[in-house]
Amino acid sequence: MKILLITGSPHKNGTTEVLAAEFIRGAHQSGHDVIRFDAAHKDVHPCIACERCHSAVSACTFRDDFDELKDEIIEADAVVFLSPIYYYGMTAQIKTVIDRFYAIDSQIHKNKKTALMLAFADTTMESAQGALASYYGMVDYLEWEIVDVVTAGKSQTPEDILNTDFPKQAYELGRKILGEVKPEEDEKTVTSLNDLVARLANFSQFAEEALKETEEKDVFLDSADFLE
């Protein structure tokens, strides 16, 4: 199954990278594919509410990196958002991507699971409230099922977060968000096994016939000896 992870940090080795790596490891452990979209390193123009996407043209005004993302959003079984908190909300980079959901709104309602991971230096939950409110409102509107929310407070640096339970929480989230994939039985293996059983059955029948024939020959030879 497919998981789309959308990140919002411009730092390639920051606190959220620790969470991203552990989440992906957990998802792969459960047999899922993860598509990662790093919003801060993509060219995505902010939505300008021109309504072109809802007109007869039915396409966004902008041709940018959102084009590579929109089909992934539509097809994903789960969508996960990961962002640091800089100033009482998700970063501008990830919010820009979320605003562009407007163009595909009618295609992404229901039938998805979702999760949110946040990292912030604050020792309280105050600075995360804006991001949480925005997320809860969006997924309620989209009718997505929330699996979990990881709020990694007191995590200003990667070293801070590595000394907490948050990486483990991210890993467990990756493992459980879509459950574990049950391995499918290999059709070739099944065919080979059936063929082996059939061969053994044929061999058994052949062995019985050969044994019977041998026994009949022994009886005949014994009779011949008696006649002599």
N, C-alpha and C positions, 0 to 999 in steps of 0.2 A: 504494500500500500504506500501511497505517496504523502509525504509531509513537506509542507512549504515553510521554511524558516526565514522570516524577514527581520533583519537586524538594522539598528539605527545609529550605531557608533562609528565615528570617523577614525577611531583608534584601532589599529589592527592587532594590538597586543594589550588591550585594556581589560577591565574587569568583566565586561560582557563577553569577551572572547573566551574566557575561562568557562562561562556558562554555556556558550554555544558549542564548544568542543565536547563538553560532557553530555549535553543534550543529544548531539549527533551520535556520540558513541553509544548511548543508551538505545537510541532509535535503531541503529544498525544492529545492535545486539539482539533486538526483537525482530529483525528481518525486514525493516522498512527502508524505503528510499527517501533521502532527504535532499530537497532542492533548496539551496541557500541563495538568498538575494540580499546583498549588502547595500542597503539604500544609500548610505553615505558615499559609496564609491561608484554610484551609477548616475547617469544623466536622466533625471526625471523632473520634468517641468511641473510647477504647481498648477493645480486645476484653477481655471479662471471663470468657471460657471457660464461658459458661452452657450451651452446646451446643444452644441453641434452633435455630440454623441447620442442625443435623444431626438435628433431631427431625421429627416428622410435619408441623410447621408450616413447616419448611424456609425460614426467613427470620430475618434478624438482629434482635435485640431493639431495636437502635437505628435510628432513621430520621434520617439525617444526610447529609452531603455524599458519603459513600462510595456512596450510592445512584446518584449520577451517574457514579461511577468504575467500578463493578463490570462493567458491560457493555463499557466501553472496554478493560478488562483482558482480558476474555474474547475480544474481537474483534481485539485488536491483533496485528499480525505481529511486532512487537518491543516490548519494554518496557525503558526506560532509567531508571536511578536516578541522581540528582544530589544530592550532599549535602556541606555543609562538615563538617569534623571539629572538634567543640568539646572533647570529652572521651573520646577513644579509641573512638569508634563513630559511626555515622550519627546524625543529630539525632533527638530524641524525636518530632518532628513526622512525619518520614518513616517512622520505625519504627512509629508508631501505625497508619499506613496499611498497612504491610506485614503487621502482625499481623492486620489485618482480612481479609487474603487467605484466612484460615482458613475463612471462610464460603463461599467459592467454590472451594475447593481442588480438588475433583474436576473442575472445568470448565477448569482452566488448566494442566494438565500437558502437556508436549511441544509441538511445532510452534510454538515461538517463539524468536526471537533476543533477546539481551539485552546490555546493557553497563552499566558503572558509571563514574561520574565523581566524583572527590573533590577538595576543595580544603582545604588546611590550612597553618598557619603553620610547623609543625615543619620543621626542616632535615633530618630523617631520616624513615624510613618507620615508625618505632615507633608513633606515635599513630594511624596508619591501619590497623594490623594487625587491630584488633577489627572494623572495618567490612568489611575484606576477607574475614575469616574468616566473618562472618555472611552476606555476599553469596554467597560460593562455596558455602557449605553449603546455602543456600536454592535457588540455581539448579541445583545438582546434584540436589536432591530433586525439583524441578519438571521436570528433564530439559530445560532450556532451553539453547540454544547460545550460549556467550559469544563475542561478536565482539571486544571489547576492553575494557580497563580503563585509564582516564586518572587518574593520581594527581598532582595539581598541588600539590607541596610548595613551601615557601618563599613561600606566597601568602596573606599576611594581609590585603592590601588589593587593590582592583581594579587599582591602579597596579602592584602587584607582579606580578600575573598577566599584565597587558598587555605586560610586558617579557620574557615567556617564550615558549616554543614551544607552551604548553598550549592557547591559543585555536585555533591551527592544528590541533592534535591533535583537539580537539572538532569542528571543522569537517570534518575528514577522516573522523571517526567517523560524523558525520551523513550524509556522502556514501556511505559504504561499507556501513553496517549492513544495508541491504536491497538494495544494488546500485542501479544506475540503471534507471529505468523506461524501457522501449522505447516510443516513441510509437506509438500505435495508428493504423492507416491510417483516415482519415476515410471512412466509407461513402459520404457524399455526394460527396466528391471522386472516389472510384473510379467511382461511377455517372456523374458528369459526364464523366469521362475516357472511359469506355466509350461514352457517348452521342456524344461528339465523334468518336471513332474510327469509329463506325457512320455518322455524318453524312458524314464525309470519304469513307468507302467508297461511300456512295450518290452523293455528288457526283462521285466519280471515274467511277463507272459511267455516270452521266448525261452527263458530259463526253465519254466515249468514244462513247456513242450519238449525241450531237449532232455530234461530229466526223465520224463515219461517215456520218450523214445529209447533212452539208454536202458531203462528198466525193462522195456519190452524185449530189447535185444538180449539182455542178460537171461531172461526167462527162456527165450528161444535157444540160446547156447546151452543152457542147463538141460533142456529137453534133448538136444542133439547128443550131449554127453551120455545121457541116460540110455538112448537108443543104441549107442555103441556098446 
